[in-house]
Amino acid sequence: MGRRRNRPVLPEAQGALDALKYEVAQELGLTGGGGEEEFRQNLERRKFEVAQELGLADKIATVGWPNMTSRECGMIGGRLGGHLGGQMVRRMIQFAEAHMR
């Protein structure tokens, strides 16, 4: 199986995606009052903690996040609150629909 990469189609979109993630996380009360960098660090730490709880930490250490399956990442995301990714997708769809008219 080829190496999969979890990255935006347009690399220059990464900053906008990060800003959207932080904005939605603020609205959901997931930022803890810190800035974007603190949020990002806390999110990464929490993702790894959940992965440990699910028995996936060794696999992540061996193959890396980009090579985890969608199911495994979804299990981790679901335990993190699950709503962050779904809300981001809803926002992107709303944005696209508003700009297609």
C-alpha positions as CSV (number, residue, x, y, z in Angstrom):
1,M,0.0,0.0,0.0
2,G,1.3,3.5,-0.9
3,R,2.1,6.1,1.7
4,R,-0.9,8.3,2.5
5,R,-0.6,11.9,3.5
6,N,-3.0,13.9,5.6
7,R,-2.7,17.3,4.1
8,P,-4.8,19.8,2.3
9,V,-5.0,19.7,-1.5
10,L,-3.6,23.2,-1.5
11,P,-0.7,23.5,1.0
12,E,-1.3,27.3,1.2
13,A,-4.8,26.5,2.7
14,Q,-3.3,25.0,5.9
15,G,-3.2,28.4,7.7
16,A,-6.9,29.0,6.9
17,L,-7.8,25.5,8.1
18,D,-5.9,26.0,11.3
19,A,-7.7,29.3,11.9
20,L,-11.1,27.7,11.2
21,K,-10.3,24.8,13.6
22,Y,-9.4,27.3,16.3
23,E,-12.5,29.5,15.7
24,V,-14.8,26.5,15.9
25,A,-13.0,25.1,18.9
26,Q,-13.5,28.5,20.7
27,E,-17.3,28.4,19.9
28,L,-17.5,24.9,21.3
29,G,-15.6,25.9,24.4
30,L,-12.6,23.7,23.7
31,T,-9.8,26.2,23.7
32,G,-9.4,26.6,27.5
33,G,-8.8,30.3,27.2
34,G,-5.3,30.0,25.8
35,G,-4.1,31.1,22.4
36,E,-3.9,29.2,19.2
37,E,-0.5,27.7,19.8
38,E,-1.5,26.5,23.3
39,F,-4.7,25.1,21.9
40,R,-2.7,23.2,19.2
41,Q,-0.3,21.8,21.7
42,N,-3.1,20.7,24.1
43,L,-5.0,19.1,21.2
44,E,-1.9,17.1,20.1
45,R,-1.3,16.0,23.7
46,R,-4.9,15.0,24.2
47,K,-5.0,13.1,20.9
48,F,-2.0,11.0,22.0
49,E,-3.6,10.4,25.5
50,V,-6.7,9.1,23.8
51,A,-4.7,7.0,21.4
52,Q,-3.0,5.4,24.5
53,E,-6.3,4.7,26.1
54,L,-7.4,2.9,22.8
55,G,-4.2,1.0,22.5
56,L,-3.1,2.8,19.4
57,A,-0.1,4.7,20.7
58,D,2.4,2.1,19.6
59,K,1.1,2.1,16.1
60,I,1.2,5.9,15.9
61,A,4.8,5.8,17.1
62,T,5.7,3.1,14.6
63,V,3.9,4.3,11.4
64,G,3.0,7.9,12.2
65,W,-0.3,9.8,12.1
66,P,-0.5,10.0,8.3
67,N,-0.5,6.2,8.1
68,M,-3.3,5.6,10.6
69,T,-6.6,4.5,9.1
70,S,-9.7,6.7,8.9
71,R,-11.4,4.4,11.4
72,E,-8.6,4.7,13.9
73,C,-8.4,8.5,13.6
74,G,-12.2,8.6,13.9
75,M,-12.1,6.6,17.1
76,I,-9.6,9.1,18.5
77,G,-11.6,12.1,17.3
78,G,-14.8,10.8,18.6
79,R,-13.4,10.5,22.1
80,L,-12.0,14.1,21.9
81,G,-15.5,15.5,21.6
82,G,-16.1,14.5,18.0
83,H,-17.9,17.7,17.2
84,L,-14.9,19.8,16.1
85,G,-14.4,18.1,12.8
86,G,-18.1,17.9,12.0
87,Q,-18.6,21.6,12.8
88,M,-15.6,22.5,10.5
89,V,-17.1,20.5,7.7
90,R,-20.5,22.2,8.2
91,R,-18.8,25.6,8.1
92,M,-16.9,24.8,4.9
93,I,-20.1,23.5,3.2
94,Q,-22.0,26.7,4.2
95,F,-19.1,28.8,2.9
96,A,-19.1,27.0,-0.4
97,E,-22.9,27.2,-0.8
98,A,-22.8,30.9,-0.1
99,H,-20.2,31.5,-2.7
100,M,-21.7,29.4,-5.4
101,R,-24.7,31.7,-5.8
